[in-house]
Amino acid sequence: EELHMMSYRVLQATYGFASEGCSNAGRRTASPLYVAMPSNGSDAPDLMLNIRSLSHVWADQQTKAGSPGTGTGACLWWFDERERKLKAECNSSETFSGHFQACLLQPTSTDPDGPDARIRITTNCSHPDVGLWSMSSDHQIFTYVGNRKMCAYLPAINGGITPGEIHAGNCEPPYRHNYFPGTDPRQSRFFFQGGSCMWTMAPANIARRTLTFAAQAMDSLDVPAQQLRVVDFAPSAKPALDAMCADQKGACVDLMETCTASYRVGASLPLEAMRASNIVKDPWLDLVVPGWVGSATKVEPYDSVTFSATGFTLPFSLVLVYGNGNAAYVFNGTAGTDGKAQALVNGAAVAWPFRVPKDLKTGCPFRITWRIGRDRLFVSVDGEDRTELDRPRTPGVPLAASVKATNIKSGQTTSVRASELEQFMASRPDGLRHAYRASRQFQVQIMRPGRKSYGPAIVCRPGGAVPEQDTSHNHLNWTICAEGVSVRTKMVDTSRAAFFMEGAMKVGDPAVSLTLNKTLKCPAIGDGILNPEVATDSSSSDGIDTTNFFAVLREQGYFTEAGESPTAAPFAVHKEDDYTAATLAGYFSFVNSGAFVWGAACPQGAVLAT
């Protein structure tokens, strides 16, 4: 009777954020996509996203009534987990006849003002400019332009949310919206009307209290409810997710957002040799920290100084100063006789480094960073290195975390102190340096979202756990680095193995010959026939109990991520892809023969597991 009553229920899984719908939908559960109205007491209806032409994505109420996905330009949306693209299948629109499929393009500008900020689409989903879009657990749709995170949003017009075009803007402050005052891109939340968070159930075996669970598909796709399955992939360095179905052009399955993975690292060198540390080559003994004199006098307290502002008025100036108050770096922005903005650094003309203002009265938001070297200042603007702006500095004279500015709007100065661990170790005797040496280790590294750099997700000792038997790759010596960890399906192909030894991180070194094998178990939706050479179905025909079903749902909200950038304090390395410097600074490193992990940096809200 209990199971009979439950079979009439629909469960919705949420992950720390209450929403009317889901944060994910696959091809088999494609659904209308809505932008939610703010929860400020307004009874205004949520707005559906549709595509009227190639120029923009529109949010309005015209397609709200009737069956899902019907009406001019109405669309069913989904995320392609393997391609990491947001796709739509739509009815006829102003510029298309019949059904068509479309993908969102990458934003062409980081300027939130003007028509360039509108999100555009293409009917060619293989186009190189198609963006890699995602939806966060708190229902923000975002992508990356370089290192800048850009969020989709519906502009606030006249203080309220009204139908209009979907734009892309900076996810992080400062914001400036001449066209849409008061708009914060982080306030726009989206949801799929259906998707892979809404489940129906039916009794399978009453004696064992098991059920079959299915995700609801939209009727307009003429697809029945999609039963939950478990797809197993054999150990492989590159699991063939794209070839998991027997008929790639016909019915297949949608892998859910996360899989359970086991990682094994194979190396050509003997594990005993890889585990042994050579104290003669201890990198701590040769540690030299720029800005230090002798063993105890700290001269340079900062690794970098950053100045950000929401705007400027020409002429304006920025002066980075030494601790004694003298100028170390002077930037001047002026209006030339030709009506264009001009720039000077320490009195010498340079190309204008900031976004060009619409007029010379109000400038655009900007961020400039000075990274402090021993005898030179290295400059980046809005996250991009600008070597033409680099200038020499006086060695041995400390910089102050201070920027004097004129004609600047909402200016703010921040600083990053030099690596605290390196500063500490530089002043210690050799015996203590030996005690804190970084031991040899394997790393499973995953690509950081939106960046071209990798970050450590899992670290382990070579030979710390050895499989009983492995007949594949017999020429390699295997270490079990992790078992049963959750990883995002779309990030599986980005993982790689690395080996740290004697002050150097080995990645793709033929002398070490590392292989990272992954064994995947992925929950999936759909009734497609699997390719037995690639994947098998381990689902039980007798259903699944609620305990195991909720475990599957829980894994969708918690997954293994790459560590945050080590460029922030206390590690403060200069580049996030300098894996050797980061490990020596204690970042995800084993210390003292692997006795303990020294330090880590995790994304906000993450849990560190050991």
C-alpha positions in Angstrom: 0.0 0.0 0.0 2.9 2.4 0.8 4.5 1.8 -2.6 1.1 2.1 -4.3 0.6 5.6 -2.7 4.1 6.6 -3.6 3.7 5.7 -7.3 1.4 8.7 -7.7 4.0 11.1 -6.5 6.5 13.2 -8.5 9.8 13.9 -6.7 11.8 17.0 -7.3 15.5 17.1 -6.3 17.0 20.4 -5.3 20.5 21.3 -4.1 20.6 24.1 -1.7 18.5 26.4 -3.9 14.7 26.4 -4.1 13.4 26.6 -7.6 10.2 25.8 -9.5 12.2 23.7 -11.9 15.5 21.9 -12.7 19.0 23.2 -13.2 19.7 20.5 -15.9 17.9 18.8 -18.7 19.2 16.3 -21.2 18.2 15.6 -24.8 15.7 13.0 -23.6 14.2 15.4 -21.0 14.4 18.7 -23.0 12.1 21.3 -21.5 11.0 25.0 -21.8 13.5 27.3 -20.2 12.4 30.2 -18.0 13.9 33.2 -16.2 12.4 33.4 -12.7 10.9 36.6 -11.4 12.5 38.0 -8.3 10.9 36.8 -5.0 10.0 40.3 -3.9 6.3 39.8 -3.4 5.5 40.4 -7.1 3.0 38.1 -8.7 4.4 38.6 -12.2 4.7 35.3 -14.1 8.0 33.8 -15.0 9.2 34.5 -18.6 9.8 31.8 -21.2 12.9 31.9 -23.4 12.3 31.7 -27.1 14.2 32.3 -30.3 12.7 34.7 -32.9 15.7 35.3 -35.0 19.5 34.7 -35.1 20.0 38.1 -33.5 18.9 37.3 -30.0 17.2 35.1 -27.4 13.9 36.6 -26.1 12.1 36.2 -22.8 8.4 36.9 -22.7 5.0 35.5 -21.9 3.7 35.0 -25.4 4.5 31.2 -25.4 3.5 30.6 -21.8 0.0 29.3 -22.5 -0.8 26.0 -24.0 1.4 22.9 -24.4 5.1 23.2 -23.6 7.2 24.2 -26.5 4.4 25.4 -28.7 3.9 28.8 -30.3 6.0 30.9 -32.7 9.7 30.6 -31.8 9.0 28.4 -28.7 11.8 26.1 -27.8 12.7 23.0 -25.8 16.2 23.4 -24.2 18.8 21.0 -22.9 22.5 20.8 -22.0 24.6 18.5 -24.0 26.9 17.1 -21.3 29.5 15.7 -23.6 29.8 18.8 -25.8 29.2 21.2 -22.9 26.7 23.2 -25.0 23.3 24.7 -24.3 21.0 23.6 -27.2 17.4 24.3 -28.2 14.9 22.8 -30.6 12.4 25.3 -31.7 9.3 25.9 -33.8 9.1 28.3 -36.8 10.3 31.8 -36.0 10.5 35.1 -37.7 13.5 34.0 -39.7 13.1 30.2 -39.8 10.4 27.9 -41.2 9.7 24.5 -39.7 11.6 23.0 -36.7 15.2 24.0 -36.2 18.0 23.4 -33.7 20.2 26.1 -32.3 23.1 26.7 -29.9 24.1 29.8 -27.9 27.2 31.5 -29.1 30.0 32.8 -26.9 29.6 36.5 -25.9 31.5 38.8 -28.3 32.1 41.5 -25.7 32.7 41.8 -22.0 31.1 45.2 -22.1 27.6 44.9 -20.5 26.3 47.9 -22.3 25.0 48.0 -25.8 23.9 45.5 -28.5 27.1 43.5 -28.4 26.1 42.2 -24.9 23.0 40.5 -26.4 23.3 36.7 -26.5 23.3 35.4 -30.1 22.5 32.0 -31.4 23.5 29.9 -34.4 21.9 26.9 -36.2 25.3 25.4 -36.7 26.1 23.8 -33.3 29.6 22.8 -34.6 30.5 26.5 -35.1 33.8 27.3 -33.3 32.2 30.3 -31.6 29.5 28.2 -29.8 29.9 28.9 -26.1 30.5 26.3 -23.4 27.6 27.2 -21.2 26.6 25.8 -17.8 24.0 26.3 -15.1 25.2 26.5 -11.5 23.5 24.9 -8.6 21.9 28.3 -7.7 20.5 28.5 -11.3 22.8 31.0 -12.9 23.6 30.4 -16.6 27.2 31.3 -17.3 30.2 30.8 -19.5 33.8 32.2 -19.6 35.4 34.7 -21.9 39.1 34.3 -21.3 39.3 34.1 -17.5 36.2 36.3 -17.1 33.0 34.6 -15.9 30.0 36.0 -17.8 26.4 35.4 -16.7 23.2 35.5 -18.7 20.7 37.9 -17.4 17.4 39.7 -18.2 18.0 43.5 -17.8 16.0 45.5 -15.2 14.2 48.2 -17.0 12.6 51.1 -15.0 13.3 49.2 -11.8 11.5 46.0 -12.7 11.9 42.8 -14.7 10.0 43.0 -18.0 10.1 41.0 -21.3 13.1 41.6 -23.4 16.4 40.3 -24.8 18.7 38.1 -22.8 22.2 39.7 -22.3 25.6 38.5 -21.0 27.4 40.5 -18.3 30.1 40.2 -15.7 29.3 37.8 -13.0 31.5 39.7 -10.6 31.6 43.4 -9.8 32.2 46.1 -10.8 29.1 46.5 -12.9 28.2 49.4 -15.2 25.0 49.5 -17.2 24.2 52.7 -19.0 21.3 51.1 -20.7 20.0 49.2 -17.7 20.7 51.0 -14.4 20.7 48.8 -11.3 21.0 45.5 -13.1 23.1 42.8 -11.4 23.6 39.8 -13.7 23.8 37.5 -10.6 20.1 38.2 -9.9 18.8 36.5 -12.9 17.9 32.8 -12.2 16.8 30.3 -14.7 15.1 26.9 -14.6 13.9 24.1 -16.9 10.2 23.4 -16.5 11.1 19.7 -16.5 14.5 18.1 -16.7 16.5 15.5 -14.8 15.5 16.6 -11.3 11.8 15.5 -11.5 11.0 11.8 -11.1 8.0 9.6 -11.2 8.0 6.1 -9.7 6.2 2.9 -10.0 6.3 -0.3 -7.9 8.7 -3.0 -9.2 8.9 -5.6 -6.4 6.6 -5.0 -3.5 8.2 -7.7 -1.4 11.6 -6.1 -1.7 10.1 -2.6 -1.7 11.8 -1.6 -4.9 10.6 0.8 -7.6 11.4 1.9 -11.1 12.2 5.6 -11.4 11.7 7.7 -14.5 12.4 11.2 -15.5 9.5 13.0 -17.2 10.0 13.7 -20.9 8.1 16.5 -22.7 5.2 15.3 -24.8 6.1 17.5 -27.8 9.2 15.3 -28.3 7.0 12.2 -28.6 9.3 10.4 -26.1 8.0 8.2 -23.2 9.1 8.6 -19.6 12.8 7.9 -19.4 13.7 5.2 -17.0 16.8 5.5 -14.7 19.7 3.2 -15.7 23.3 2.7 -14.6 25.9 2.5 -17.4 29.3 1.0 -16.7 32.4 1.9 -18.7 35.5 -0.4 -18.6 38.8 0.9 -17.4 40.3 3.2 -20.0 42.5 6.2 -20.4 39.8 7.8 -22.5 36.3 6.3 -22.0 34.4 6.4 -25.3 31.4 8.3 -24.0 30.5 9.3 -27.6 30.4 5.7 -28.7 28.4 4.2 -25.9 25.3 3.4 -27.9 24.9 0.9 -30.7 23.1 3.4 -32.9 24.7 6.8 -32.6 22.1 8.4 -34.9 19.1 6.8 -33.3 17.9 6.4 -29.7 20.6 6.6 -27.1 20.8 7.6 -23.4 21.5 10.8 -21.6 24.3 10.6 -19.0 23.4 12.6 -15.9 25.5 15.4 -14.6 27.9 13.3 -12.6 29.5 9.8 -12.7 31.2 7.8 -10.0 34.9 7.3 -11.0 37.9 5.3 -9.9 41.3 6.5 -10.9 44.5 4.4 -11.3 47.8 5.9 -12.2 50.2 3.7 -14.2 53.9 4.6 -14.4 56.8 3.0 -16.3 59.2 3.5 -13.4 59.2 1.1 -10.4 57.0 2.3 -7.6 59.8 1.9 -5.0 62.0 4.3 -7.0 59.1 6.8 -7.4 58.4 6.7 -3.7 62.0 7.3 -2.5 62.9 10.9 -1.8 66.4 12.1 -2.6 67.3 14.4 0.3 70.5 15.6 -1.5 68.2 17.4 -4.0 65.9 18.9 -1.4 64.4 22.0 -3.1 63.9 23.8 0.2 67.7 24.1 0.6 68.0 26.2 -2.6 64.9 28.3 -1.8 65.4 32.0 -2.6 62.5 34.4 -2.1 62.7 37.7 -4.0 62.7 40.7 -1.6 64.4 39.0 1.3 67.8 40.1 2.6 69.9 37.6 4.6 67.7 35.2 6.6 65.4 37.3 8.6 64.8 40.7 7.1 61.7 41.0 4.9 61.9 43.7 2.4 59.0 43.0 -0.1 55.8 42.2 1.7 53.5 42.0 -1.3 53.3 39.8 -4.3 50.9 42.0 -6.3 48.8 45.1 -6.0 45.5 45.5 -7.8 43.4 48.6 -8.5 39.8 48.4 -9.8 37.2 51.1 -10.6 33.8 51.4 -12.1 34.8 54.3 -14.3 37.0 57.3 -14.9 36.9 60.9 -16.2 39.6 62.1 -18.5 42.2 63.3 -17.5 42.9 60.8 -14.7 46.0 59.3 -13.1 47.1 56.2 -11.2 50.3 56.2 -9.1 51.6 53.1 -7.4 54.0 54.2 -4.6 56.9 52.8 -2.6 56.7 52.5 1.1 58.6 55.8 1.4 55.9 57.6 -0.6 57.8 58.0 -3.8 56.2 57.1 -7.1 57.1 53.6 -8.5 54.7 53.6 -11.5 52.6 56.5 -13.0 49.8 56.0 -15.4 48.1 59.0 -17.0 45.0 59.0 -19.2 44.4 62.1 -21.2 42.2 63.4 -24.0 44.2 64.1 -27.2 43.7 66.9 -29.6 42.1 64.4 -32.0 39.4 63.7 -29.5 40.7 60.2 -28.6 42.0 58.9 -25.3 45.8 58.7 -24.9 47.9 56.9 -22.3 51.3 57.6 -20.7 53.3 55.3 -18.4 56.1 57.1 -16.5 55.9 59.8 -19.1 56.2 57.6 -22.2 53.3 57.1 -24.6 51.7 53.6 -24.9 48.7 52.2 -26.6 45.4 52.8 -24.8 45.1 49.6 -22.6 41.5 49.9 -21.4 38.2 49.4 -23.1 37.5 52.4 -25.3 34.8 54.6 -23.7 31.8 55.7 -25.7 32.8 59.2 -25.0 35.6 61.0 -23.2 33.4 61.9 -20.2 32.7 58.5 -18.7 35.1 55.6 -18.9 34.5 51.8 -18.6 35.1 49.6 -15.6 38.7 48.3 -15.4 41.1 46.4 -13.3 44.9 46.8 -13.4 47.4 44.6 -11.5 51.0 45.1 -10.8 52.9 41.9 -10.0 56.0 42.8 -8.1 59.3 41.2 -9.2 62.8 41.8 -7.8 63.6 44.6 -10.3 60.5 44.9 -12.5 56.8 45.5 -12.3 54.7 43.1 -14.5 51.3 44.5 -15.5 48.0 42.9 -16.5 44.7 44.7 -17.4 41.4 42.9 -16.8 43.2 39.6 -16.3 45.3 39.8 -19.5 49.1 40.2 -19.4 50.2 43.5 -21.0 54.0 43.3 -21.4 54.2 46.7 -23.1 53.1 48.2 -19.8 55.8 46.5 -17.7 58.4 48.8 -16.2 61.5 48.5 -14.0 61.4 49.2 -10.3 64.1 49.9 -7.7 65.3 46.6 -6.1 65.4 46.4 -2.3 62.8 49.2 -1.8 59.5 47.8 -0.7 56.3 48.7 -2.5 53.3 49.9 -0.5 49.8 48.5 -1.1 48.6 51.9 -2.1 47.5 53.6 -5.3 46.9 57.3 -5.5 44.2 58.0 -8.0 42.5 61.1 -9.4 39.2 61.4 -11.4 38.3 57.8 -10.7 34.9 56.4 -9.8 34.6 53.9 -7.0 38.3 53.0 -6.9 39.5 50.2 -4.7 43.0 48.8 -4.0 43.6 45.2 -3.0 46.9 43.3 -2.5 48.2 39.8 -2.2 51.1 39.1 0.2 54.1 37.1 -0.9 53.9 33.4 -0.2 53.8 33.0 3.6 55.3 29.5 3.5 58.2 30.5 1.3 58.9 33.5 3.5 58.9 31.3 6.6 61.1 28.6 5.1 63.6 31.1 3.7 64.5 32.2 7.2 64.8 28.7 8.8 68.0 26.6 9.2 68.6 23.7 6.9 67.5 21.0 9.3 64.0 22.5 9.6 63.8 23.0 5.8 64.4 19.2 5.5 61.6 18.5 7.9 59.1 20.3 5.7 60.2 19.0 2.3 57.6 18.2 -0.3 57.5 14.5 -0.9 57.0 12.7 -4.2 53.3 12.3 -5.2 50.9 11.5 -8.0 48.2 14.1 -8.9 45.0 13.6 -10.7 44.4 17.0 -12.3 41.2 18.4 -13.8 40.8 21.4 -16.0 39.5 24.4 -14.1 36.2 25.7 -15.5 36.6 28.4 -18.1 40.4 28.3 -17.9 43.2 26.7 -19.9 45.0 25.5 -16.7 44.6 22.4 -14.7 44.3 22.1 -11.0 44.9 19.1 -8.6 41.7 17.3 -7.6 43.2 14.2 -6.0 46.8 13.5 -4.7 48.2 10.2 -3.6 51.5 8.5 -2.8 53.0 6.2 -5.5 52.3 2.6 -4.5 50.2 3.7 -1.6 47.4 1.4 -2.7 48.2 -1.2 -5.4 45.5 -3.2 -7.3 45.6 -7.0 -6.8 45.9 -7.7 -10.5 45.8 -5.8 -13.7 46.3 -7.6 -17.0 46.2 -4.5 -19.2 49.2 -2.3 -19.7 51.4 -5.0 -18.0 54.5 -2.8 -18.6 53.2 -0.2 -16.2 53.2 -0.2 -12.4 49.7 0.8 -11.0 48.6 2.9 -8.0 45.0 3.2 -7.0 44.6 7.0 -6.4 40.9 7.1 -5.7 37.8 4.9 -5.8 34.1 5.9 -5.9 34.6 9.7 -6.3 32.0 11.8 -8.0 33.1 13.7 -11.1 31.2 15.8 -13.6 30.5 14.0 -16.8 31.6 16.9 -18.9 35.0 17.0 -17.1 35.9 13.3 -17.5 37.9 13.9 -20.7 39.9 16.8 -19.1 41.6 14.8 -16.3 45.2 13.8 -16.5 48.0 12.4 -14.3 51.1 14.3 -13.0 54.1 13.3 -10.9 56.0 15.5 -8.5 59.6 14.7 -7.6 62.6 16.8 -6.3 61.2 20.2 -7.1 59.7 19.5 -10.5 56.2 18.5 -11.7 56.2 15.9 -14.5 53.3 16.1 -16.9 53.6 14.2 -20.2 57.3 13.4 -19.5 58.3 10.4 -21.6 60.9 9.4 -18.9 58.0 8.8 -16.5 55.3 7.6 -19.0 52.2 8.2 -16.9 48.8 6.7 -17.8 45.5 7.7 -16.0 42.9 5.0 -16.2 39.3 5.8 -15.3 36.6 3.3 -14.4 33.2 5.0 -14.7 29.7 4.2 -13.4 27.2 6.7 -14.7 23.5 7.1 -14.0 21.7 7.7 -17.2 18.2 8.3 -18.7 16.8 6.7 -21.9 16.0 3.4 -23.6 18.8 3.3 -26.2 20.7 0.1 -26.8 24.3 0.2 -25.6 27.4 -0.8 -27.5 28.7 -3.8 -25.5 32.3 -3.1 -26.6 32.2 0.3 -24.8 29.5 0.2 -22.1 27.2 -2.2 -20.2 24.0 -1.8 -18.3 24.3 -2.8 -14.6 20.7 -1.7 -13.8 18.6 -4.3 -12.0 15.3 -5.4 -13.7 14.0 -5.7 -10.2 14.0 -2.0 -9.6 15.9 0.1 -7.0 15.2 0.9 -3.4 14.7 4.4 -2.3 18.0 4.5 -0.3 20.1 3.8 -3.4 17.9 6.1 -5.5 18.5 9.0 -3.2 22.2 8.2 -3.2 22.2 8.7 -7.0 20.4 12.0 -6.6 22.8 13.2 -3.9 25.8 12.4 -6.1 24.4 14.8 -8.7 24.8 17.8 -6.3 28.3 16.9 -5.0 31.3 16.3 -7.2 35.1 16.5 -7.2 36.5 19.8 -8.5 40.0 21.1 -9.2 41.6 23.2 -6.5 41.2 26.9 -6.6 44.0 29.0 -8.1 47.1 29.0 -5.9 47.8 32.6 -6.9 45.9 33.9 -3.9 47.4 34.0 -0.3 48.8 32.1 1.4 50.4 30.3 -1.5 50.7 33.4 -3.8 52.5 31.8 -6.8 52.7 34.0 -9.8 50.9 31.8 -12.3 48.2 29.2 -11.6 49.7 26.8 -14.1 53.1 26.8 -12.4 52.5 23.4 -10.7 56.0 23.0 -9.4 56.0 26.4 -7.6 52.6 25.7 -6.2 53.6 22.3 -4.8 56.7 23.7 -3.2 54.6 26.4 -1.6 52.5 23.6 0.1 49.6 23.6 -2.3 48.1 20.1 -2.4 51.5 18.7 -1.4 52.6 15.8 0.8 55.2 16.8 3.3 57.7 14.8 5.3 57.6 11.6 3.4 53.8 11.8 2.8 53.0 12.0 6.6 50.4 14.8 6.0 49.0 17.2 3.5 50.3 20.7 4.0 47.6 22.9 2.5 44.8 23.3 -0.1 42.6 25.9 -1.6 39.0 24.8 -2.5 36.2 26.5 -4.4 33.6 28.3 -2.2 31.3 25.8 -0.4 33.6 22.8 -1.1 34.5 20.1 1.4 38.1 18.9 1.6 38.2 15.0 1.8 41.1 12.9 3.0 
